[in-house]
Amino acid sequence: MLTTELPEKTAAYRYGGLTLFLATGVILGALAFEHLGGLAPCPLCLMQRYAYYASIPLLFIAMALVSEKPRVAALIFFVVALAFLGNAGLGVYHAGVEWKFWPGPDTCGTAQALPTSASDLLSGLDQTRVVRCDEAAWTFAGLSLAGWNVIASLLAFAGAIKAAFLAAEGP
């Protein structure tokens, strides 16, 4: 007899896998925009990547532990959920900076190494590109990459928190 209900551990694994798939797709997309599309990230953009870089291996670990150590897996899924919730907050802050709702941090320009000679200074002026946090480099449907990151981070939060609760259920 077939049943449509998934055991909690299988469902936790699936939600963890969907969250892993989303996180991997988002960070690969960000890297493609940078390396293939030529959009240099600002300091706030780079900070928003930390949640993805940390969560991808943590999601792998949690998924491996779902069957044997479900409580540990649930804790890891919960940590990942918190990371993405914090990342959504950072994305809201960055989008607000882009919309000029509030000022960005003082470090919102790409730091450049200081030249050691006057000739290096003059030649460096042609090559220097300042990446500002308060200007959206790309938009789609009225949202910048920071805005889309808020949506992706909230989806990842929802997936990870659902996986955490499902992994914690049962024996």
Order of alpha helices (4+ residues) and beta strands (2+ residues): alpha-alpha-alpha-alpha-beta-beta-alpha
